Amino acid sequence: MVSSEPMTPATYERTYGGNRAFHNFFNDFSHIQDPNLRRRLALSEIDKVPFGMYHVRAVLVAGIGFFLDSYDIFAINLVTTLLGVVFWHGAPETAKNGYGGNYGHLPTPVSQALKASTSAGIIIGQVLFGWMADRFGRRRMYGVELGIIVFSTLSCCLVAASQAISFTGLMTFWRVMMGIGIGGDYPLSAVITSEFAPTRWRGAMMAAVFSMQGMGQLLAAVVALIVTASFKDAFGNAPGVDQCDYACQTAADRCWRIIVGVGAFPACFALYYRITIPETPRYTFEVAKDIEKAAADIKAYMASQGEGEVDEVAQARMKKIAAPALNIPSASWHDLYDYFTQWKNAKVLLGTTLSWFFLDLAFYGLGLNNQIVLQAIGYADGESLYNILYNGAVGTIILVVAGSLPGYWTAILTIDTIGRKTLQIVGFIILTVTFCILGFLYNSLSKGSLLALYVIANYFFNFGPNTTTFIVPGECFPTRYRSSGHGLSAAMGKVGAIVAQVISLPLLTKDAPNPCSGKECNPWLNRLMQIFALFMLCGTFSSLLIPETKGYTLEELAGEPPTSYNSGRNGSFTETNAKSRWWNPFSGGQPAGFYYPRMAPNGRTRTGIMTNPELAARRVNMSKVWRFWKRNRPPNSDGRTDYAASSTSTAAFTASGDTVVASAGVLPGWGVGWGRIDRGGNTLAMDNIRLQDVGSLLR
C-alpha cells in the first residue's frame, strides 16, 4: 500500500571547497526524491568514476585473500615430501605413536585426503557464504572468512600426531576448516570488487584480484626454496626420503611448519580493511532498499572512509516511503524460481557452473600434483633429498614465473578489450590442443619440450578460463542473487577439483615399478593428459552458454534497460549497439578497456591511457583528408550513438530519430584514458535528463 504522505524535499547539508578538487557524488543526487531515478543516477556515477587509489586499495584488500587462498592450497603440494619424511619414515613394523610406516613416502590415500579435504571445505564455504552475503549483506560477511583462514592456517602448522588421533585426522579437519574460509572468499571478493568497479575497468580489477593467486603460488615456492637452502646440511646427507636420519627428520618437520605458517601473516594486515569497508551501494539500494544509506556510502567510498553517516530520521522516513516504490524484485523462493526457470537465465547459470567444473578438473588435477609431474619430466629429481626438494621448488618457480604470472597479467591488460567469452573459448581450445600433444606424443617428446608445453598450459589456464570463470559469475546475475550465483558456480569448480584428485592420483602411480626414476614412475601420465584434453573440449562447448559482459553495467546485465545517463560509462562518448549473434560465439558486449570508439566520423581508433582528447580529435580531422572514399558517408550511418561528455548529466542531448546526438562543444579533459570525464562543463539539472528515461523509471 503506497503511503499518501507527500514526498517533500528533505534538507541536505551541501559542502563546497573540497569539491573543487574531489567530486562529491552525494551532492549531485541528494535532492532527487524519486528513488528509482536517484538509484540509477548514483550507480551510473560508480560506473563512470575515474580509476583512482580507492580502486587500487580495493584490489589489494580483496586480492590478499586470494593470495592466502592460493598459498594455502598449493603449499600442500610442496610439503608432501616433507610430511612423508616426518610422519611415515621407516618400515611398517617400526610405526609407533602415530609415526612411521611407509619408508618416508606419503601414502596415496593420505595425499588424496589432504588435497581433497580443502576442496570439500571450499565447496561448503562458497555455497554458505555466497548465500549469507545475499541474505545479510556483503560487509557483514567480509573479514569473517579471512579470520577463519588465518586461524586455520596457524592451526595447521601446529598439528602433530599422537596415540589418540593421527596426523591425517587432525590435518584433514583443519584443512576442511581452512577450505570453508577460502570458499567464502571467492563470492565475497568477486562480488564486492564488481559492485565497486567502474564499468570500463571492471574486468581488469576482478582479474587483478584473482591474479594474486599467482603471487601466492610464487611466495609458497620461494619460502620452500629458502627453508630448503637453510637446512642444506641436514638434507644433503640423505640420499633419499627413505634414508633420512634424525637430524634430517627434525629439519623436515621445521620446514613444513614454516612453509605452511608464513602464509597467514600477510592476511593479518588486510583483516582490518575488510572489516571496515562500507556496504556496496548496489546491495544497499537493491536488497536493503535503503536510499539514504546507499547515497552516504557512495560518498564515504569516494572519500576513502569506512562508512557513510546518515540522518536516522531521514533514513527511516525514506525506507518507509521510497523502498516500496523501487522497481526491483525482492529475493524470495518464488522470485528465485521465476528467475531461473527462464531459459535465458538458466543457461547462464548452467554455462558458468559447467565451465568452472571442466576447468578445475584439469587445473587442480595438475596444480596439486606439480611435483609428481615435474619429477616425471625430469625437473624435480636429484641425487639427494636436498636436490629433490631444491629442484622441486625451483621447478615450481619456473612454472609460475614463466607461465602462470604472465597469463594473469596478460588477462588483466586484455580482458576488457578482448572480452571474457572470447578469452574463455580461445583458452579452452588452445588447452585442448596442448593436452592432446602432451597425451598422444608424450613418449616422443624431449624433457625440454615437455616442460615448454607444461608452461604453455599454465599460461593459457590463466590467460583464459581460470580467470574468466571467476569474473563472469560476478557480473551476470542480479544483485539479489549475484553472490549466491557466484558461490554455486565456484562450488561446481571445486567438485571438479575433488574428482580430479580421485582420478589423477591413482593414474599417476598406476603400474609404476619400485624403485623407479623419471618417466617410468608415472607410466599413465600420457593417458591422464588425454583425459584432460577431453575435459577442455567439454569446457569449450559449455562456454557457449555464457554471455559477453564487457562494457555493460551490472544493471544492464541484470535485465534493466540502458539509460542516457549511462552514456560514456566506458570513458568514451561513442558507443556501438553490439548485438550477439547465435552463429558467432565472439559477438556481444560493448567497447571497453584500452580499445573503444572515440569519434563518430572515423569509427574506432586506438587510444592510450594518457591520450590527450584534443590531439585525438585533431588526428580524426586530419585523417579525413586520406579517407576520401568515406567523404560522402552520412554521419552515424553505422548505428552508433554519440553522447555528451558530461558524466553527471545528459546535457546537450537532442533527439534525432532513434539516434541521440551530442553537441560538440565539450570534450573530455585529461585523464580520460582512466575513465575520467571532465566535470567542469555541465552541472546536473533535472531538465537535462531525458524524459523517456524518467518515464520508464516511474512506470
Secondary structure, 3 states (H helix, E strand, C coil): CCCCCCCCCCCCCCCCCHHHCCCCHHHHHCCCCCHHHHHHHHHHHHHHCCCCHHHHHHHHHHHHHHHHHHHHHHHHHHHHHHHHHHHCCCCHHHCECCECCCCCCCCHHHHHHHHHHHHHHHHHHHHHHHHHHHHHCHHHHCCHHHHHHHHHHHHHCCCCCCCCCCHHHHHHHHHHHHHHHHHHHHHHHHHHHHHHCCHHHHHHHHHHHHHHHHHHHHHHHHHHHHHHHHCHHHHHCCCCHHHCCHHHHHHHHHHHHHHHHHCHHHHHHHHHHHHCCCCCHHHHHHCCCCHHHHHHHHHHHHCCCCCCCCCHHHHHHHHHHCHHHCCCCCCCHHHHHHHHCCHHHHHHHHHHHHHHHHHHHHHHHHHCCHHHHHHHCCCCCCCCHHHHHHHHHHHHHHHHHHHHHHHHHHHHHHHHHHCHHHHHHHHHHHHHHHHHHHHHCHHHCCHHHHHHHHHHHHHHHHCCHHHHHHHHHHCCCCHHHHHHHHHHHHHHHHHHHHHHHHHHHHHHHCCCCCCCCHHHHCCCHHHHHHHHHHHHHHHHHHHHHCCCCCCCCHHHHCCCCCCHHHCCCCCCCEECCCCCCCCCCCCCCCCECCEEEEECCCEEEECCCCCCHHHHHHHHHHHHHHCHHHCCCCCCCCCCEECCCCCCCCCCEEEECCEEEECCCCCCCCCHHHCCCCCCCCCCCHHHCCHHHHHHHHC
